Structures are given as structure tokens and as C-alpha cells.
Amino acid sequence: MIETAENLAKQYEITREEQDEYSLRSHQRAVAASEGGIFADQIVAVPVPQRRGDPVPFAKDEGPRADTSMEVLGRLRPMTTDGSVTAGNASSQNDAASVCLVVAADKLEELGLKAMGYLRGWAVTGCHPAYMGIGPVGAVSKVMSKVGLSLDDMDLIELNEAFAAQVLSVLREWKLPNEDKLNVNGSGISLGHPIAATGARILTTLLHEMERRNAQFGLETMCVGGGQGVAAVFERKN
């Protein structure tokens, strides 16, 4: 995985400083969201047994670092010779679980449920395994064609942060003029990348933030190790 991020950094001429700057912003956004109670409705506390005394409730992500800075990130050594990917501008691997409930529209009323969002469409594409982080570009292009929308129509975008180099490569291709709607509460670099739980975790954050902002359209997209991209468009209906 590290080599694929380095490949993208070289191809798109992404500097170490750019990667660290993006990572710092991810932590700043995640810290602000955590301290502001944004994640409160998204997290179910887990009781952690202690050797003595009552269990301690675990209800706050450990990843976001309020004390990080460009100086701190700049001191970290690259993970490959002559590379630029470090532990600070890559996602952490976490122990976590996430769940979402998918219900057919005609079942909502029967079950007395209210949908947080509706799946407008989704797509999966392949890409060269050596550049797997660019997978979201093809997947997003495909899903937008299917649903008749564009990136400009998206009010919020969740692009998983496996590596800062990977995110910045995708942004180079998208030519996205407004990063203010991208990963507004942080993502994998700050919150972590729990394998097999990230997809539902990102969706949870996206739908809650769409509701908070009264947004209409949201995009979730991820790269997939081995050479794939996956993307889905969600809509809130009043």
C-alpha cells in the first residue's frame, strides 16, 4: 500500500509538505468535530473491562491529535528510502466496527422508519494495482453518469483518506475548486481506517452531516487495495 501512495506522489508531483499540510487539516477538522460534539450521535460507547473497578466507557476516537503541527509532522521519517509517505500523512489502522441499515423504500412506512438518505446510485471500477489510490476518479465518473449529476451538484464529499498522497492525486484529477465540502470532519488520516468498517463509518458521518447542514446530495467514495474504486451518491428528501 505504501508503494502505491509513493507511485501517485511521483506521478502527480505531490510534495512531502503538501501531504503534511493536508494531514494537519484532517486532524484539525476531526478535533474540532470531536470537541464540538459532532460525533456524539454517531458513536456507541463500548464498555472496557478493568482489572479493578467498573468498566470504563470508550466513546471517543483516539486518532485525532490536537497537538500536531507541521513541525511535528515534518520530523517523522518516510517509510521508504527517498519517499515522502510517513506515519503522519497516512491513515492509522484501528479496531472498530460500524453498521448501517438498508431498507427498501416501500418498507419504511411499514416499519415506522425515517430514512436518513436515499441511495441514488453506485459504481465500481478497476485501475492499475500500482496506482490503486486513484480508483475513486473512475468510480465517481461512472456513478455521476448513471445518476445524471456532477461533482458540482454534491453538497458534501467523503473521500477516504488512506494516504494524503492518494487524496491529493484524486483532487488533482477532479480539479475540485472547493475543498470546503470535502471530508469536513476529518477522515482516515485523523479518525483512522478500520479495515472492513470504513465504508459504513464514512456513510454514517456523511448522512449525519448532510442532515445537520440540510444538504441534498452527498458522495461517498473510496479506493480499494488491489486496484479498484467504489463510489455512491446519496440524497436527502424532505
Residue, then its C-alpha position, 0 to 999 in steps of 0.5 A: m500500500i505504501e508503494t502505491a501512495e509513493n507511485l501517485a506522489k511521483q506521478y502527480e508531483i505531490t510534495r512531502e509538505e503538501q501531504d503534511e499540510y493536508s494531514l494537519r487539516s484532517h486532524q484539525r477538522a476531526v478535533a474540532a468535530s470531536e470537541g464540538g460534539i459532532f460525533a456524539d450521535q454517531i458513536v456507541a460507547v463500548p464498555v472496557p473491562q478493568r482489572r479493578g473497578d467498573p468498566v470504563p466507557f470508550a466513546k471517543d476516537e483516539g486518532p485525532r491529535a490536537d497537538t500536531s503541527m507541521e513541525v511535528l509532522g515534518r520530523l517523522r521519517p518516510m517509510t521508504t528510502d527517498g519517499s515522502v509517505t510517513a506515519g503522519n500523512a497516512s491513515s492509522q489502522n484501528d479496531a472498530a466496527s460500524v453498521c448501517l441499515v438498508v431498507a427498501a423504500d416501500k418498507l419504511e412506512e411499514l416499519g415506522l422508519k425515517a430514512m436518513g438518505y436515499l441511495r441514488g446510485w453506485a459504481v465500481t471500477g478497476c485501475h492499475p494495482a500500482y496506482m490503486g489510490i486513484g480508483p475513486v476518479g473512475a468510480v465517481s465518473k461512472v456513478m455521476s453518469k448513471v445518476g445524471l449529476s456532477l461533482d458540482d451538484m454534491d453538497l458534501i464529499e467523503l473521500n477516504e483518506a488512506f494516504a494524503a498522497q492518494v487524496l491529493s492525486v484524486l483532487r488533482e484529477w477532479k480539479l475540485p475548486n472547493e475543498d470546503k465540502l470535502n471530508v469536513n470532519g476529518s477522515g482516515i488520516s485523523l479518525g483512522h481506517p478500520i479495515a472492513a468498517t470504513g465504508a459504513r463509518i464514512l456513510t454514517t458521518l456523511l448522512h449525519e452531516m448532510e442532515r445537520r447542514n440540510a444538504q441534498f446530495g452527498l458522495e461517498t467514495m473510496c479506493v480499494g487495495g488491489g486496484q479498484g474504486v467504489a463510489a455512491v451518491f446519496e440524497r436527502k428528501n424532505 
